[in-house]
Amino acid sequence: MEAVKKQKRIDLSTEMTVLVACVGLFIIFSVIAPNFLTFSNVMNVFLYSAVTGICATGMTLVIISGGLDISVGSVVGLTGMVAGLVIAGTGNVALGIFLALLTGAGCGALNGLLVTRFKIVPIIATLATMSIFRGMAMLTTNGQSQIVSADAFKWLGRGYLLDVVPYCVIIMIAMFIIIGYVLKNTPFGRKTYSIGGNPEASRLAGMNVKGVRFVIYVLCGLFAGLSGIVTASQTGTAIPSAGEGLEMDVIGAVVLGGASMSGGKGSIVGTLLGVLIFAILQNGLTLLNVMSFWQTIAKGIVLVIAVMLDVARGGGYE
């Protein structure tokens, strides 16, 4: 019990540190970046963070459980293509969304199967599927984009509630609330932490370690699929290369938010703050007319800092 209380204090301390960093970054860009501190631009920050944030909810589960999934960016591209092709071909938006989500869950199931059934190291398994899923996305239209003109589909990524808050931001917040509740208040959430902290002890305690990990990978694929749908809706086009590099933003945000790469630690609040830090950084640098190449370098530096913080918290490898 004392160990649990100690871990909660550590998690709270980490969240406060990340919150201070997020607020500090926001203040800096408010001072030096033109038009940063406007309502429309603040909404743009949240709008940009929606795709990364939705995907990061699933990644939080994976990393806390001691796993890793670097295929999520490719899943975003593939599911966006599935949604776009189905909607363009049938005009049925609901069917397109359903099949895209099913595809995302299927991708996650394949990852879970490779990791749990065939005992392939997560980074190797998902590195392989990252290539497979991207190739499948390219094959759907020989690498060509698919325009999605259905008005009923556009509201998801470009619609606003009361002309103020983007619907995709509401979806992101809903996903964070749901996963936050699951992690904190359900047996599944407790098993996720336990498996990440000590899988062998969890197995000896009677937990179905493989089953829980499989479900977690399915959920990660499902959330990546939802991100793919939102991406296609935002652009009005299903692009097979969509989501390239997204996995680094997602993993970086989760680790920066306090999750340990060795498993057993992390929180959904920390992940949300990590996502916002990446969104604020990119938005602020764009307003300062910083070249995209330098922005990529900046995100890489933030990722290195995130991993170094993880090591400092005791999450590194010997």
C-alpha positions in Angstrom: 0.0 0.0 0.0 2.8 2.4 0.8 4.5 1.6 -2.5 1.2 2.4 -4.3 0.9 5.8 -2.5 4.6 6.5 -3.3 4.0 5.8 -7.0 0.9 8.1 -7.0 3.0 10.9 -5.5 5.7 10.3 -8.2 3.0 10.4 -11.0 1.5 13.6 -9.6 5.0 15.2 -9.4 5.7 14.2 -13.0 2.3 15.6 -14.2 3.0 18.9 -12.4 6.4 19.1 -14.0 5.0 18.5 -17.5 2.2 21.0 -16.8 4.7 23.6 -15.9 6.7 22.9 -19.1 3.4 23.1 -21.1 2.4 26.4 -19.6 5.9 27.8 -19.9 6.0 26.9 -23.6 2.6 28.5 -24.1 3.7 31.7 -22.4 7.0 31.9 -24.4 5.2 31.6 -27.7 2.5 34.0 -26.6 5.2 36.6 -26.2 7.4 35.9 -29.3 5.0 34.5 -31.9 2.6 36.8 -33.7 -1.1 36.0 -33.3 -0.3 33.0 -31.1 -2.5 34.2 -28.2 -5.7 34.4 -30.2 -8.8 32.3 -29.7 -8.7 31.0 -33.3 -5.1 30.0 -33.0 -5.6 28.3 -29.6 -8.3 26.2 -31.3 -5.9 25.4 -34.1 -3.5 24.0 -31.5 -6.2 21.7 -30.2 -7.3 20.9 -33.7 -3.7 19.9 -34.6 -3.4 17.8 -31.5 -6.6 15.8 -32.1 -5.1 13.2 -34.4 -2.0 12.7 -32.2 -4.1 12.8 -29.1 -6.6 10.1 -30.1 -3.7 7.9 -31.2 -1.8 8.6 -28.0 -4.6 7.2 -25.8 -4.1 3.7 -27.2 -0.3 4.1 -27.1 -0.5 5.0 -23.4 -2.1 1.6 -22.7 0.6 -0.1 -24.8 3.5 1.6 -23.1 2.2 1.2 -19.6 1.7 -2.5 -20.2 5.4 -2.7 -21.2 4.9 -2.8 -25.0 5.5 -0.6 -28.0 3.7 0.0 -31.3 5.5 1.9 -34.0 3.0 0.9 -36.7 0.3 3.4 -35.7 1.3 5.9 -38.3 0.9 3.3 -41.1 -2.5 2.3 -39.6 -3.6 5.9 -39.8 -2.7 5.9 -43.6 -4.4 2.5 -44.2 -7.6 3.2 -42.3 -7.9 6.6 -43.9 -7.7 5.0 -47.4 -10.3 2.3 -46.4 -12.7 5.0 -45.2 -12.1 7.2 -48.3 -12.5 4.3 -50.8 -15.7 2.9 -49.2 -17.3 6.3 -48.9 -16.4 7.3 -52.4 -17.5 4.0 -53.8 -20.8 3.5 -51.9 -21.7 7.0 -50.6 -22.3 5.3 -47.2 -20.4 7.3 -44.6 -21.3 5.0 -41.7 -20.1 1.9 -43.5 -16.8 3.6 -44.4 -16.2 4.6 -40.8 -17.2 1.2 -39.5 -14.9 -0.7 -41.9 -12.0 1.7 -41.2 -12.4 1.1 -37.5 -12.6 -2.6 -38.1 -9.4 -2.4 -40.2 -7.6 -0.5 -37.4 -8.7 -3.1 -34.8 -7.6 -5.9 -37.2 -4.1 -4.3 -37.5 -3.9 -4.1 -33.7 -5.0 -7.7 -33.5 -2.2 -8.8 -35.8 0.3 -6.8 -33.7 -1.1 -8.4 -30.6 -0.9 -11.9 -32.1 2.8 -11.4 -33.1 3.7 -10.2 -29.7 1.7 -12.6 -27.5 1.4 -15.8 -29.6 4.6 -15.8 -31.5 6.6 -13.9 -28.8 8.2 -11.4 -31.1 9.8 -8.4 -29.5 7.2 -5.6 -29.8 9.5 -3.1 -31.6 10.5 -5.8 -34.2 6.9 -7.0 -34.7 5.5 -3.5 -35.2 8.4 -2.4 -37.3 7.5 -5.2 -39.7 3.8 -4.4 -39.6 4.5 -0.7 -40.1 6.0 -1.6 -43.5 3.2 -4.1 -44.3 0.4 -1.6 -43.4 2.0 1.2 -45.3 2.4 -1.0 -48.4 -1.2 -2.0 -48.2 -2.3 1.6 -48.0 -0.2 2.3 -51.1 -1.6 -0.7 -53.0 -5.3 0.3 -52.5 -4.9 3.0 -55.2 -1.4 2.5 -56.5 -0.2 5.3 -54.2 -2.8 7.8 -55.4 -4.9 9.9 -53.1 -8.7 9.5 -53.0 -10.9 12.6 -52.7 -13.7 12.2 -50.1 -16.4 14.8 -50.9 -19.3 13.6 -48.7 -20.5 16.4 -46.6 -21.6 14.0 -43.9 -18.0 12.9 -43.5 -16.4 16.3 -43.4 -18.1 17.4 -40.1 -16.0 14.9 -38.2 -12.7 16.6 -38.9 -13.8 20.1 -39.9 -17.1 20.6 -38.1 -17.5 22.8 -35.1 -19.9 22.6 -32.1 -21.7 25.9 -31.9 -19.1 27.2 -34.4 -16.6 27.2 -31.5 -15.1 23.8 -30.6 -14.1 21.3 -33.3 -15.9 18.0 -33.1 -12.6 16.1 -33.5 -11.3 17.9 -30.3 -14.4 16.8 -28.5 -13.8 13.2 -29.7 -10.2 13.4 -28.4 -11.2 14.7 -25.0 -13.9 11.9 -24.8 -11.2 9.3 -25.6 -9.0 10.7 -22.9 -11.8 10.6 -20.3 -12.7 7.0 -21.2 -9.2 5.7 -21.1 -8.5 7.7 -17.9 -11.5 6.1 -16.2 -10.5 2.6 -17.4 -6.9 3.0 -16.1 -7.9 4.4 -12.7 -11.2 2.6 -11.9 -11.4 -0.8 -13.6 -9.7 -4.2 -13.1 -8.5 -4.0 -16.7 -6.6 -0.7 -15.9 -5.1 -2.2 -12.8 -4.0 -5.3 -14.8 -2.4 -3.0 -17.4 -0.2 -1.4 -14.8 0.6 -4.7 -13.1 1.6 -6.4 -16.3 3.8 -3.6 -17.2 5.4 -3.5 -13.8 6.0 -7.2 -13.4 4.5 -9.5 -16.0 5.8 -12.7 -14.4 4.4 -11.8 -11.0 1.1 -10.9 -12.7 1.0 -14.3 -14.4 1.7 -16.1 -11.1 -1.1 -14.1 -9.6 -3.5 -15.6 -12.1 -3.7 -12.8 -14.6 -4.2 -13.6 -18.3 -1.1 -11.6 -19.3 -1.3 -12.6 -23.0 -5.0 -11.9 -23.2 -4.7 -8.4 -21.7 -1.8 -7.5 -23.9 -3.7 -8.7 -27.0 -6.7 -6.6 -26.1 -4.4 -3.6 -25.5 -2.9 -3.9 -29.0 -6.4 -4.2 -30.5 -7.4 -1.0 -28.7 -4.3 0.8 -29.9 -5.1 -0.2 -33.5 -8.7 0.9 -33.0 -7.7 4.4 -31.8 -5.1 4.7 -34.6 -8.0 3.8 -37.0 -10.1 6.6 -35.5 -7.1 8.9 -36.0 -7.0 7.9 -39.7 -10.7 8.6 -40.2 -10.2 12.1 -38.6 -7.2 12.8 -40.7 -9.1 11.9 -43.9 -12.0 14.0 -42.8 -9.8 17.1 -42.0 -8.1 17.1 -45.4 -11.1 15.9 -47.4 -8.7 13.4 -49.0 -7.6 9.9 -48.2 -3.8 10.0 -48.6 -1.9 6.7 -48.4 1.2 8.4 -47.0 -0.9 10.0 -44.2 0.5 9.4 -40.7 4.2 9.1 -41.7 6.3 10.0 -38.7 3.2 10.2 -36.5 4.4 7.3 -34.4 7.3 9.4 -33.1 5.0 12.2 -32.0 2.7 9.8 -30.3 5.4 7.9 -28.5 7.2 11.1 -27.6 4.1 12.6 -26.1 3.3 9.5 -24.0 6.9 9.3 -22.6 7.1 13.0 -22.1 3.9 12.8 -20.1 5.5 10.4 -17.6 5.0 6.9 -19.0 8.0 4.6 -18.7 9.4 2.7 -21.7 10.0 -0.2 -19.3 6.3 -0.3 -18.4 4.2 0.0 -15.3 4.1 3.8 -15.1 2.2 6.5 -16.8 -1.1 8.5 -16.8 -3.6 9.7 -19.3 -3.3 13.3 -17.9 0.4 13.3 -18.5 -0.1 12.0 -22.1 -2.6 14.8 -22.8 0.0 17.4 -21.6 2.7 15.7 -23.7 0.4 15.9 -26.8 -0.2 19.6 -26.1 3.5 20.4 -25.8 4.2 18.9 -29.2 1.2 20.8 -30.7 2.2 24.1 -29.1 5.8 23.6 -30.3 4.8 23.0 -33.9 2.2 25.7 -34.0 4.5 28.3 -32.4 7.4 27.5 -34.7 5.1 27.7 -37.7 3.9 31.1 -36.7 7.6 32.1 -36.4 8.1 30.9 -40.0 10.7 28.3 -38.9 11.4 25.9 -41.7 9.8 22.5 -41.4 13.2 20.9 -41.3 14.1 22.7 -38.1 10.7 21.8 -36.7 11.5 18.2 -37.3 14.8 18.6 -35.5 13.1 20.4 -32.6 10.6 17.5 -32.2 13.5 15.1 -32.2 15.2 17.0 -29.5 12.0 17.0 -27.4 11.8 13.2 -27.9 15.4 12.8 -26.7 14.6 14.9 -23.7 11.5 12.8 -23.0 13.6 9.6 -23.0 16.3 11.2 -20.8 13.6 12.1 -18.3 12.3 8.5 -18.4 15.8 7.3 -17.6 16.1 9.9 -14.8 12.8 8.5 -13.4 14.3 5.0 -13.3 12.7 3.8 -16.5 15.9 3.2 -18.5 17.5 0.0 -19.4 20.7 -1.4 -17.9 
